Amino acid sequence: MRKIGGYLAFFGGFAIILKFFDRVPRLLFWIYTWGDTVAWVIMVAFLVAGLAMLFLAPAPEEEVFETKPNEMTNKEENESIS
């Protein structure tokens, strides 16, 4: 979910930045068929929805391994003490 949100936020922000340089990404060209106002609404919605998905999605769980004491290390420590 975080990955999809990242892509959505990237494309929304990228489209907004490119709009100021009069460039339109081919992937988002369809949003201009309804006019400039609707295109702005869609770009901002992409950005907001993407950021919400990115920050509100749970973080991926890390695998936690229990570390068991190494028997060789314990034997070596006991021998060095004696």
C-alpha positions, 0 to 999 in steps of 0.5 A: 500500500505504501508503494502505491501511495508513493507512486501516486504522490510522485505522479501528482507532484510531478504533474503539478511541477511540470504544469508550471513548465507547460509540459504534460506527462503522457501518462496524465494527458487524459486529465486535461480533456475535461478542462484545466480546473478539473485537471488541477483537482485531479493532480492535487487529489493524486498528491493528497491521496498518495501522501495519505496512503504513504504515511497512514499505511502500516510500516512493513514488519521487520523479521525479528530473530531470537539470538541464541547464545552460541555454545562454542563461545560459552565453552571458550569463555569458560576455558579462558576463565579457568 
